[in-house]
Every structure is written in structure tokens, then in C-alpha cells.
Amino acid sequence: MLVLSIIFGILLISGGFFCIFAPINTFMSMEYYVVILLMVFGLFGIIKGIAAKRFGVSFVFSILSFIFGIAVLFRPALLLFTDGILFYLLAAWIVLMGFVAIYSAVTVTRATGSKMWILQLIFGIIGILLGCYTFFHPVVFAITLGWLIGFYFIEAGITMIAASFSTRK
């Protein structure tokens, strides 16, 4: 499971750097990047929850993320709907992901004795701040969309890697 989470994390981080260095391409196909982010994060969370036999808040959030990603990918009407309110949906998802990371860092991983829970807590807070910023300043988000989606990918990848190391025991 550790190797799988590192691979998923590295893929997300690589995708984040691609989005940062190609912001126009990211803007032109932003809904697909968001769908990829939702599906990878959701799939990893589902696999991790089943492997660890933990079916709490993180597991439910992962299932919802994966289902929403699949629904948007295969329903063109949802894709158009997503284009209209993508900024707010992405901001809300990032804030929720941040809260789930903080909840996980405080309750689950702190009990293991690993120091990686601190990194997970920090990136959970960063996720909440990025999501709130996006929610309250959608125009700035629209201008810097490629960079922010890239940062979301990188933040999600680092959170994924940190979570796998912190729950290793």
C-alpha cells in the first residue's frame, strides 16, 4: 500500500507541475483535470480504506469524490454544469479535503507515534486556505487557474504520500 500511495502521490505531483507550466492547456481542459484529481484521490482513498479496514470520514469522502468524478466524466450535462460552477465546486472540495486531512492527522495518525502527522496537518491547513481563497476570489482563480489546479494536484499528492507514511504503523 505504501508503494501504491507513493506512486499515486508522485503522479499527482507530476500532473501539478504540468498544470503549472502549461496554464493555458489547463484552462482549456480544466474540467478534465478536476475529474482526474477527484477520481485519483477517490480511488486511492477507497483502496486505502479497504486495505486498512477503516471506513470512517475519509473513506466516505473518497467514495463521494470518486462517484462525482465518474458522474462528471460520463454525463455531458454535468460537465456543462461543472463548467459554470467549477470554481466553487473545486473550492468546496479542497476545503473538505483539508478538513478530512486535519481530522485524519489529529485522530488516526497522531496515535501511531509517527511525526508525519504534522506534515499532513500542515497541508490540510494549506488546503483549507487555498479553498477559501478560491471561494472568495473566483476572478483571481479564473486568471490563475492553471497554477492553482497545479498547486491542488501537488498538495493532494504530498498529502497522499504523507498520509501513507503516517499510517504505516
N, C-alpha and C positions, 0 to 999 in steps of 0.2 A: 504494500500500500504506500510505503514511503517513496519508492521509486516512481510509482504512478503519479503521486501528488507533485513530485519534483518535475516530472515531465509536463504535466498539465500547467504547473506554475511557470515553467520556462517558456512554454508555448504562449501563454497569456502575456508574459513579459515581452517576448519577441513580437507578438502582434501589437502590443502597446507601442513599442519603438517604431514599428512600421507606420502606425497611425500618426505618430508624432512627426515623422519625417516625410509623410505623404498626406498632409492635411486636406488637400483638395480631393484626392481619391476617397479619403474617409468621409468627407462631407457628401460626396456624390452617392455613396452607398452606405450611409450611416445606419440605416435600419438593419442591414445585414450584419454589420459589426456588433450592434447591440444584441441581435438574435444569437450570434456566435457566443458572445460573452455570457448571456443568460443560459444557453444550453451547456456550455462547458462547465460553468460554475455549478449549475444544477445537477448535471450528470456526475461530476466529481463528488458533490455533497451526498448524492444518493448512494454512490458506491462506498463512500467513506462511512456513511451511517449504517449501511447493511454490514460492512466488514467489521465495524466496531460494535455492532448491535446497540447503537444509540439512536433512538427515534424521537428526539426532542425537537426543540425550536429550529435548530439548524437543518435537520432532516426535512421538516415540513417546508421551510423556506426554500430548500433546494428543489423539492418536488414542484412547488409553485413556480419557481424560476424556470425549470425545465419545461413544464407544461405551457407556460406563457411563451417561451421561445419557440416551441413546436407550433403552437397556435398561430403565432405571427408569421412564421415561415410558410405555413401551408394554407393560410387564409388570406387571399389578396385584400379583402375588405379590411381585415385587421392591420395589414401592412399600411394601407392608406390612413387608417385611424391612428396608427402609431406615428406616421409622419407628422400628423397635426399636433400631437401632444407628446412627441418623443422626449422633448426636453424635460417635461415634468415627470413622465414615467421613469426616465433614466435617473433623474434626481431622487425620486422617491425610492427607487430600487437601491441606489447607492447608499442612501441614508439607512434603509432597512438592513442592508448588508453590513454596514458599520455597526449598527446596534447588535446584530447577531454575532459579529466578531468580538465585540466587547463582552457580550453575555457569555460567549464561549470562553474567552480569555479569563474572565473572573470566576466562573463556576467550574468548568471542566478542567482546563489546562493548568490552572493555578494549583490544583490538588496533586498534580503529578510531580511537582518539585522542579520542573524544568524552568529555565529562565526565558524561554522563548515566548511565554505568555505575555511578557512585557511588550515584545515586538508586535504581537497580534493585537494587543490593546492599543498601541500607538497607531497602527494602521487602521484599526476600527474607528478611532477618533478622527484620523485624516479623512476616511471615507465619509463620515458624517459631515465634516466641514465642507468637503468638496460637493456633496449632495445638496447641502443647504445653500451654498453659494450658487450652484446651478439653478436651484429652485427660485431664488430671489432675484437673480440676474440672468434671465434666459437670453437676453440680447447678447450679452458678453459670451454666453455659452454658444450661441449660434455663430459668432465670429471666430471663436477659438475651438470649435467643435472637434476638429481632428486631434488637437493637442489634449483636450480634456478626455476624449474617449481613449486616447493612448495612455493617459495617466490612470484612467479607470482600469484598463487592462493590466497595467504594471502593478497597481495597488492590489487588484484581485489576485494576480499571480504571486506577489510577495506574501499576501495574507494566506493563500493556499499553502505555500511552502512553509511558512511559519507555523500554521495550524498543524501541519503534518508532523513537524518536529516536536511541537509542544505536547501533542497527544500520543507520542511514540510509546511512552511507558504504559 
